[in-house]
Amino acid sequence: MRYFSRTAVYHKHFTWEQPRDGSRVWLDLGAVQNMAEVVLNGHPCGILWHAPFSVDVTDALRDGENELEIRVTNLWVNRMVGDEFEPDDVVWGEPSRYSYAPGNPIIGSTMKEIPEWMEKNQLRPSQGRHAVVSYKFFSKDAPLHPSGLLGPVSLTTGY
């Protein structure tokens, strides 16, 4: 889904036979953008926020049928890019430049004033916008960030 910035929930049912040699079982999520919470058979197994996205699931696994839930939360960037396709309902100041970078690039604009609709706790005029920011970093042509459970996902055994 383009411009999605929230938590996506992945569900998987699978059959497993416990190793008889006493080895531990690890769930490796592969690539994740950006944070994952693992729940196996209703047991929280951990929150993973950096590589390697791997967690010991031995104590939550059972012989036979298992239910895996992985909740992946991505960054706000994609939502802010998507919002730029909607009309502005905030007055922005002059674009800021980053003078320390080659080419002195524009890096965004500061909210010039708090909009009346916000001060009065009213619905915003641009109903299609979701994010309210005080600094506008992105334009509608900004690249989207990879998001979600990118994998590959695997179970491995070890000690």
C-alpha atoms as an extended CHARMM CRD file, in Angstrom:
* protein
*
       159  EXT
         1         1  MET       CA              0.0000000000        0.0000000000        0.0000000000  PROA      1               0.0000000000
         2         2  ARG       CA              1.5000000000        3.2930000000       -1.0540000000  PROA      2               0.0000000000
         3         3  TYR       CA              1.8570000000        5.9830000000        1.6310000000  PROA      3               0.0000000000
         4         4  PHE       CA              1.0880000000        3.5700000000        4.4940000000  PROA      4               0.0000000000
         5         5  SER       CA              2.7050000000        4.4890000000        7.8050000000  PROA      5               0.0000000000
         6         6  ARG       CA              1.4320000000        2.4960000000       10.7550000000  PROA      6               0.0000000000
         7         7  THR       CA              1.5690000000       -1.0700000000       11.9560000000  PROA      7               0.0000000000
         8         8  ALA       CA              0.8920000000       -3.9800000000        9.6110000000  PROA      8               0.0000000000
         9         9  VAL       CA              0.0370000000       -7.3610000000       11.1460000000  PROA      9               0.0000000000
        10        10  TYR       CA              1.1750000000      -10.5870000000        9.4970000000  PROA      10              0.0000000000
        11        11  HSD       CA             -0.4060000000      -13.9290000000       10.5000000000  PROA      11              0.0000000000
        12        12  LYS       CA              0.8430000000      -17.4290000000        9.7210000000  PROA      12              0.0000000000
        13        13  HSD       CA             -0.2910000000      -20.8650000000       10.8880000000  PROA      13              0.0000000000
        14        14  PHE       CA              2.2900000000      -23.6240000000       10.6100000000  PROA      14              0.0000000000
        15        15  THR       CA              3.0140000000      -27.1210000000       11.8660000000  PROA      15              0.0000000000
        16        16  TRP       CA              6.1980000000      -27.7610000000       13.8350000000  PROA      16              0.0000000000
        17        17  GLU       CA              7.9080000000      -30.7750000000       15.3440000000  PROA      17              0.0000000000
        18        18  GLN       CA             10.1270000000      -29.8830000000       18.2790000000  PROA      18              0.0000000000
        19        19  PRO       CA             13.7760000000      -30.9420000000       17.9650000000  PROA      19              0.0000000000
        20        20  ARG       CA             14.5540000000      -33.8390000000       20.3200000000  PROA      20              0.0000000000
        21        21  ASP       CA             18.1900000000      -32.8580000000       20.8720000000  PROA      21              0.0000000000
        22        22  GLY       CA             17.3940000000      -29.9300000000       23.1960000000  PROA      22              0.0000000000
        23        23  SER       CA             18.4510000000      -27.2720000000       20.7030000000  PROA      23              0.0000000000
        24        24  ARG       CA             16.9310000000      -23.8070000000       20.7700000000  PROA      24              0.0000000000
        25        25  VAL       CA             14.7180000000      -22.5440000000       17.9450000000  PROA      25              0.0000000000
        26        26  TRP       CA             15.2010000000      -19.0880000000       16.4780000000  PROA      26              0.0000000000
        27        27  LEU       CA             12.7990000000      -17.1250000000       14.2990000000  PROA      27              0.0000000000
        28        28  ASP       CA             14.7440000000      -15.0290000000       11.7910000000  PROA      28              0.0000000000
        29        29  LEU       CA             12.6220000000      -12.3650000000       10.0920000000  PROA      29              0.0000000000
        30        30  GLY       CA             15.2490000000      -11.4470000000        7.5040000000  PROA      30              0.0000000000
        31        31  ALA       CA             14.8600000000       -7.8030000000        6.4580000000  PROA      31              0.0000000000
        32        32  VAL       CA             12.3740000000       -5.6470000000        8.3800000000  PROA      32              0.0000000000
        33        33  GLN       CA             11.4960000000       -2.0030000000        7.8590000000  PROA      33              0.0000000000
        34        34  ASN       CA             11.4430000000       -0.7680000000       10.6170000000  PROA      34              0.0000000000
        35        35  MET       CA             10.4160000000       -2.4650000000       13.8620000000  PROA      35              0.0000000000
        36        36  ALA       CA              8.8020000000       -5.8430000000       14.5720000000  PROA      36              0.0000000000
        37        37  GLU       CA              6.9720000000       -7.3900000000       17.5000000000  PROA      37              0.0000000000
        38        38  VAL       CA              6.7580000000      -11.1990000000       17.5150000000  PROA      38              0.0000000000
        39        39  VAL       CA              3.9010000000      -13.0980000000       19.1900000000  PROA      39              0.0000000000
        40        40  LEU       CA              3.8420000000      -16.8950000000       18.9190000000  PROA      40              0.0000000000
        41        41  ASN       CA              0.8520000000      -18.8630000000       20.2070000000  PROA      41              0.0000000000
        42        42  GLY       CA             -0.2160000000      -15.8170000000       22.2250000000  PROA      42              0.0000000000
        43        43  HSD       CA              3.1970000000      -15.4790000000       23.9250000000  PROA      43              0.0000000000
        44        44  PRO       CA              5.1240000000      -12.2140000000       23.3900000000  PROA      44              0.0000000000
        45        45  CYS       CA              8.5920000000      -13.1900000000       22.1510000000  PROA      45              0.0000000000
        46        46  GLY       CA             10.2050000000       -9.7990000000       21.7210000000  PROA      46              0.0000000000
        47        47  ILE       CA             10.3460000000       -6.4690000000       19.9800000000  PROA      47              0.0000000000
        48        48  LEU       CA             13.0620000000       -6.1940000000       17.3550000000  PROA      48              0.0000000000
        49        49  TRP       CA             14.2710000000       -2.7790000000       16.2400000000  PROA      49              0.0000000000
        50        50  HSD       CA             17.6240000000       -3.4990000000       14.5820000000  PROA      50              0.0000000000
        51        51  ALA       CA             19.3840000000       -6.2340000000       12.6290000000  PROA      51              0.0000000000
        52        52  PRO       CA             19.6310000000       -9.0970000000       13.0830000000  PROA      52              0.0000000000
        53        53  PHE       CA             15.8450000000       -9.3720000000       13.3180000000  PROA      53              0.0000000000
        54        54  SER       CA             16.0070000000      -12.7060000000       15.1150000000  PROA      54              0.0000000000
        55        55  VAL       CA             14.4410000000      -13.9570000000       18.3510000000  PROA      55              0.0000000000
        56        56  ASP       CA             14.5070000000      -17.2040000000       20.3780000000  PROA      56              0.0000000000
        57        57  VAL       CA             11.0030000000      -18.7230000000       20.1790000000  PROA      57              0.0000000000
        58        58  THR       CA             11.7540000000      -22.1120000000       21.7720000000  PROA      58              0.0000000000
        59        59  ASP       CA              9.5670000000      -21.6290000000       24.8420000000  PROA      59              0.0000000000
        60        60  ALA       CA              6.5630000000      -20.4180000000       22.8180000000  PROA      60              0.0000000000
        61        61  LEU       CA              6.6920000000      -23.1490000000       20.1450000000  PROA      61              0.0000000000
        62        62  ARG       CA              4.6560000000      -26.3040000000       20.5040000000  PROA      62              0.0000000000
        63        63  ASP       CA              4.5150000000      -29.6060000000       18.6930000000  PROA      63              0.0000000000
        64        64  GLY       CA              1.8500000000      -29.5090000000       16.0110000000  PROA      64              0.0000000000
        65        65  GLU       CA             -0.1160000000      -26.4130000000       15.0260000000  PROA      65              0.0000000000
        66        66  ASN       CA              1.3280000000      -22.9740000000       15.8340000000  PROA      66              0.0000000000
        67        67  GLU       CA              0.0610000000      -19.4510000000       15.2540000000  PROA      67              0.0000000000
        68        68  LEU       CA              2.5810000000      -16.7150000000       14.4960000000  PROA      68              0.0000000000
        69        69  GLU       CA              1.7850000000      -13.0060000000       14.5340000000  PROA      69              0.0000000000
        70        70  ILE       CA              4.3360000000      -10.3960000000       13.4940000000  PROA      70              0.0000000000
        71        71  ARG       CA              3.4760000000       -6.7180000000       13.9030000000  PROA      71              0.0000000000
        72        72  VAL       CA              5.6970000000       -4.4540000000       11.7930000000  PROA      72              0.0000000000
        73        73  THR       CA              5.6900000000       -0.6940000000       12.2630000000  PROA      73              0.0000000000
        74        74  ASN       CA              7.3110000000        1.5140000000        9.6560000000  PROA      74              0.0000000000
        75        75  LEU       CA              8.3960000000        5.1340000000        9.6020000000  PROA      75              0.0000000000
        76        76  TRP       CA              6.1490000000        8.1480000000        9.1040000000  PROA      76              0.0000000000
        77        77  VAL       CA              7.9350000000        9.1700000000        5.8950000000  PROA      77              0.0000000000
        78        78  ASN       CA              5.6100000000        7.4150000000        3.4370000000  PROA      78              0.0000000000
        79        79  ARG       CA              2.5080000000        8.9870000000        4.9790000000  PROA      79              0.0000000000
        80        80  MET       CA              4.0690000000       12.4560000000        4.8190000000  PROA      80              0.0000000000
        81        81  VAL       CA              4.9680000000       11.9590000000        1.1470000000  PROA      81              0.0000000000
        82        82  GLY       CA              1.4050000000       10.8170000000        0.3840000000  PROA      82              0.0000000000
        83        83  ASP       CA             -0.0370000000       13.8430000000        2.1700000000  PROA      83              0.0000000000
        84        84  GLU       CA              1.7910000000       16.1100000000       -0.2660000000  PROA      84              0.0000000000
        85        85  PHE       CA             -0.6900000000       15.1060000000       -2.9900000000  PROA      85              0.0000000000
        86        86  GLU       CA             -3.3550000000       16.9610000000       -0.9920000000  PROA      86              0.0000000000
        87        87  PRO       CA             -3.7380000000       20.7580000000       -0.9110000000  PROA      87              0.0000000000
        88        88  ASP       CA             -1.7830000000       22.6130000000        1.7790000000  PROA      88              0.0000000000
        89        89  ASP       CA             -3.8120000000       23.7240000000        4.7860000000  PROA      89              0.0000000000
        90        90  VAL       CA             -0.8150000000       25.2300000000        6.5840000000  PROA      90              0.0000000000
        91        91  VAL       CA              1.1810000000       28.3410000000        5.6620000000  PROA      91              0.0000000000
        92        92  TRP       CA              4.8530000000       27.4480000000        5.2320000000  PROA      92              0.0000000000
        93        93  GLY       CA              7.8520000000       29.7390000000        5.6000000000  PROA      93              0.0000000000
        94        94  GLU       CA             10.6620000000       30.1420000000        3.1070000000  PROA      94              0.0000000000
        95        95  PRO       CA             12.5370000000       26.9270000000        2.2750000000  PROA      95              0.0000000000
        96        96  SER       CA             15.5770000000       26.2080000000        4.4590000000  PROA      96              0.0000000000
        97        97  ARG       CA             18.8990000000       25.2350000000        2.9370000000  PROA      97              0.0000000000
        98        98  TYR       CA             21.5480000000       22.9770000000        4.4360000000  PROA      98              0.0000000000
        99        99  SER       CA             24.6620000000       25.0340000000        3.9120000000  PROA      99              0.0000000000
       100       100  TYR       CA             27.0530000000       22.2870000000        5.0750000000  PROA      100             0.0000000000
       101       101  ALA       CA             26.0650000000       19.8600000000        2.3000000000  PROA      101             0.0000000000
       102       102  PRO       CA             27.4230000000       20.0470000000       -1.2420000000  PROA      102             0.0000000000
       103       103  GLY       CA             25.1330000000       22.1320000000       -3.4500000000  PROA      103             0.0000000000
       104       104  ASN       CA             23.4480000000       23.8160000000       -0.4640000000  PROA      104             0.0000000000
       105       105  PRO       CA             20.2460000000       21.7050000000       -0.8800000000  PROA      105             0.0000000000
       106       106  ILE       CA             16.7760000000       22.7240000000        0.2640000000  PROA      106             0.0000000000
       107       107  ILE       CA             15.7820000000       20.5830000000        3.2390000000  PROA      107             0.0000000000
       108       108  GLY       CA             12.2690000000       21.8040000000        3.9710000000  PROA      108             0.0000000000
       109       109  SER       CA             10.1780000000       24.6100000000        5.4160000000  PROA      109             0.0000000000
       110       110  THR       CA              8.9840000000       25.5980000000        8.8740000000  PROA      110             0.0000000000
       111       111  MET       CA              5.3070000000       26.1190000000        9.6830000000  PROA      111             0.0000000000
       112       112  LYS       CA              4.9350000000       29.9050000000        9.5280000000  PROA      112             0.0000000000
       113       113  GLU       CA              2.0200000000       30.0710000000       11.9790000000  PROA      113             0.0000000000
       114       114  ILE       CA             -0.3880000000       27.7400000000       13.7170000000  PROA      114             0.0000000000
       115       115  PRO       CA             -3.4030000000       27.4040000000       11.4200000000  PROA      115             0.0000000000
       116       116  GLU       CA             -6.7740000000       28.6410000000       12.6500000000  PROA      116             0.0000000000
       117       117  TRP       CA             -8.3930000000       25.2030000000       12.2260000000  PROA      117             0.0000000000
       118       118  MET       CA             -5.8010000000       23.7610000000       14.6310000000  PROA      118             0.0000000000
       119       119  GLU       CA             -6.1110000000       26.5360000000       17.2060000000  PROA      119             0.0000000000
       120       120  LYS       CA             -9.8990000000       26.1030000000       17.2440000000  PROA      120             0.0000000000
       121       121  ASN       CA             -9.6680000000       22.2940000000       17.3410000000  PROA      121             0.0000000000
       122       122  GLN       CA            -11.6380000000       22.0160000000       14.0960000000  PROA      122             0.0000000000
       123       123  LEU       CA            -11.4380000000       19.5070000000       11.2740000000  PROA      123             0.0000000000
       124       124  ARG       CA             -8.6870000000       20.3910000000        8.8920000000  PROA      124             0.0000000000
       125       125  PRO       CA             -9.7270000000       21.7560000000        5.4910000000  PROA      125             0.0000000000
       126       126  SER       CA             -7.6850000000       19.1480000000        3.6330000000  PROA      126             0.0000000000
       127       127  GLN       CA             -9.5130000000       16.0100000000        4.7800000000  PROA      127             0.0000000000
       128       128  GLY       CA             -7.1250000000       13.7960000000        2.7990000000  PROA      128             0.0000000000
       129       129  ARG       CA             -4.1020000000       14.7800000000        4.8890000000  PROA      129             0.0000000000
       130       130  HSD       CA             -3.2840000000       12.5550000000        7.8450000000  PROA      130             0.0000000000
       131       131  ALA       CA             -0.0880000000       13.9710000000        9.3480000000  PROA      131             0.0000000000
       132       132  VAL       CA              0.3070000000       17.3370000000       11.0320000000  PROA      132             0.0000000000
       133       133  VAL       CA              3.9150000000       18.4780000000       11.0840000000  PROA      133             0.0000000000
       134       134  SER       CA              5.6290000000       21.7240000000       12.0360000000  PROA      134             0.0000000000
       135       135  TYR       CA              8.4170000000       21.1610000000        9.5040000000  PROA      135             0.0000000000
       136       136  LYS       CA              7.7690000000       20.0850000000        5.9220000000  PROA      136             0.0000000000
       137       137  PHE       CA             10.6040000000       17.7460000000        4.8950000000  PROA      137             0.0000000000
       138       138  PHE       CA              9.0530000000       15.9510000000        1.9190000000  PROA      138             0.0000000000
       139       139  SER       CA              7.4630000000       16.6920000000       -1.4370000000  PROA      139             0.0000000000
       140       140  LYS       CA              5.1180000000       14.4700000000       -3.4420000000  PROA      140             0.0000000000
       141       141  ASP       CA              7.9990000000       13.3420000000       -5.6600000000  PROA      141             0.0000000000
       142       142  ALA       CA             10.1740000000       12.1920000000       -2.7250000000  PROA      142             0.0000000000
       143       143  PRO       CA             11.0680000000        8.4970000000       -2.8830000000  PROA      143             0.0000000000
       144       144  LEU       CA              9.0870000000        6.1340000000       -0.6630000000  PROA      144             0.0000000000
       145       145  HSD       CA             10.9390000000        4.0630000000        1.9160000000  PROA      145             0.0000000000
       146       146  PRO       CA             10.7700000000        0.2530000000        1.7890000000  PROA      146             0.0000000000
       147       147  SER       CA              8.3900000000       -0.8850000000        4.5120000000  PROA      147             0.0000000000
       148       148  GLY       CA              7.1220000000       -4.0350000000        6.1600000000  PROA      148             0.0000000000
       149       149  LEU       CA              8.2690000000       -7.6030000000        6.5960000000  PROA      149             0.0000000000
       150       150  LEU       CA             10.6180000000       -8.0430000000        3.6490000000  PROA      150             0.0000000000
       151       151  GLY       CA             12.0330000000      -11.4220000000        4.7500000000  PROA      151             0.0000000000
       152       152  PRO       CA             12.8540000000      -14.1080000000        4.0930000000  PROA      152             0.0000000000
       153       153  VAL       CA             11.3860000000      -15.5060000000        7.3190000000  PROA      153             0.0000000000
       154       154  SER       CA             12.7930000000      -18.7730000000        8.6440000000  PROA      154             0.0000000000
       155       155  LEU       CA             13.0270000000      -21.0030000000       11.7160000000  PROA      155             0.0000000000
       156       156  THR       CA             16.4770000000      -22.3240000000       12.5880000000  PROA      156             0.0000000000
       157       157  THR       CA             17.7630000000      -24.5320000000       15.3610000000  PROA      157             0.0000000000
       158       158  GLY       CA             20.9750000000      -24.1380000000       17.3540000000  PROA      158             0.0000000000
       159       159  TYR       CA             22.4370000000      -24.0030000000       20.8300000000  PROA      159             0.0000000000
